[in-house]
């Protein structure tokens, strides 16, 4: 479980293809604090640390993960948002995030609002996922508040700190991002659909 508050960014140092899986070797500021078997969110995708060598660590993305996320588009030098799992002895600054990416979104527009960046992201028509204004959404592992919501896209306002501290600053129109929709919203949506089915 995570909060969507990015701790630092890491850099992809090496990529190794292993049948249908991909091993990523990354560096980050807290590599020496990591442990084998530890869960670490990479752009919002929970991956397990399987090896640590000096200043680098390795994680493996299986085929299912590659199909649901944008990890397959990573290259050597890609900057990745990182967050270690939630500790239940502090404040929850973001929202409850599972680290399970639901689907990929596409950046449609980036507007400088003179103090914040307004980003619109589309994700296609969906009966499973929805957003609501002032609700929570996780974009590349970042807990954000929905500013505007439509049936197939939403917008978020990014403060300068988040823009500069995370890999958001690298985004361009047409880029893909990992999306995890609010878990409470997903449960409510499923319950509503189940109740509708029972009434038929």
N, C-alpha and C positions, 0 to 999 in steps of 0.2 A: 504494500500500500504506500502511496506517495501523496504529496500535497500540491504538486504543480509549481513549486517554488524552486527555480533553477539554482543550483549551488555554484556551478562553474561550467565552462565549456571545455570539451576535449577535442583532440585533433586525431583524425584517422591517419595512422602511420603506415599501415599495410593491410592488404585485403587478400585472403586466400580462399579459393573455391574448393570445396570438399564435397564432391558429388552434388547433391541438390542444396547443400548448406553453404553458408559463407562464414568464414572466420574473420573478425575484424580485430586488428591490433591497434589500440589507441593509447594516447598519453593524456594525462590530466593533472591538475595541481595536487590532487589527493591520492594519487596512485599508491603511495606507500601506506596509506591508511586502509586500503581495500583488503578484503579477505576472499579466498577461494569459496565459491558457492554463494557469494553475496549477490543480492539483487540490486541492479543499478538501472535507472531509467535513462534511455538514450533517445532524445527527441520524443519522449513520452512512451517509448517502447521498453518494457521490462526485459532485460537480458541478464543472464547469470555470468559472473566472472569465473572463468575456468582456468585461467593461468595468469600469474604475475611474474614479470621478469624485469628487475631493476625499475626503470621509470615507465614501463609499459604493461598493459594488461590485455587479455584476450577474451572476447565474448563470441558466441556462435549464434547466428540467426538461421533457424530452420526454414524450410520452404514455405510453410504456412505463414510464418512471420513476414517473409519477403513478399508474399502475395498481398498482404493486407497493409503494408507500410511502404514508406519510400526508402527503406534501407538499401534496397538493391541499386539505388541511384547514387549511393555514396561513392566518393573517389578518395584517393590518397590526398590529404589536405583538407577534407571536409570538416567544418566546425560543427560540433554536436552538443546540444544542451544536455547536461547531466544532473541527476538528482539521486542521492542515496535514499533508501527506504525510510519511511516515517518512523520516528521514535515517539512513543506515547508518554513522554515526560516533558513535553513542551507545548507551545501554542500551535494551533493549526492555522497557518497564515493564508493558505490557499483554499482548496476544497479537496474532498476525498477523491483520489485518483488511483485507479487500479494498475496503470501501466500496461493496459491491454488496448491497443489501438483498434478503433472500430472501423475506420476507413480513411481513405486519403481525400484531402480537399485540394482545391486549386486556387491560388491567389489570383483574384480578378482585378483588384484595384488597390493602389497604395496612395493615399492623399496626405500631404503634410498640412496639418491643421494649425500650424504656428504654435507649437508647444506639445503636440501629440501627433502620432501617426494613426490614421484611420484606415484599416485594412479590411477589405471585403473578400470573403472566401466562399467558394461554391462547393457543394458536395453532392449535387444531383438530387432528384426527387427520391424521397425515402419514407416508407411507412414505419421504419424501425427507429429512426433517429430524428430528433427535433431540437430546436433551440427556442428560448424565450428571452425577451429583453430583460436585462439585468440578471439573467441566469448564468451558470458557469459552463465553460467549455475549455478543453485542454488542446492547445495548438503546439505541436512539436514539444510537448512536455511542459508547456507553460500554462498555469492556471490564469484564465482571462475571463472578464465579464463581457457578456454579449451586449452590444450597443443597439444593433438593429437585427431583426430576425425575419426571414422569409422562408417559404416552403423548401427552397433548395439552396439558400445561402444565408450567411450572417456576416455581421461586421463587428470588429472589436477596435477599441481605441488603446493605443500603446503609449505609455509614458516614456520619456526619453531614457530613463534609467534602464527599463526593460529592453528597449530598442538597442542600447549600446552594450549591455551586459550579456545578452543572449545572442543566439545566431539569427535573430529576427532582422538584424541590420543587413544580412546578406540576401534577404528575400527580394525577388523580382516578380513582376507580373508573369503568370504562367507556371511558376514554381509549384511543386506539390508539397503539402504539409501533412503530418500525421494528426489525426483528430481522435480524441476520446470524448464522447458525449457524457453529460452528467449522469452518474449511475442512478440517482433517484428518478430522474426523468425517464430513463430507460425502463425501470421497474414500473412506473406509473403507466407508461405507454403500453407495456405488455399486459398489465392488468386490465386496462381499458379495452384492449383488443380481445382479451379472453372473455370479459363480461359481455361484449357485443356478440361474440360467437355463441355464448350460452343463450342469448335471447332469441336467436334465430330458430 
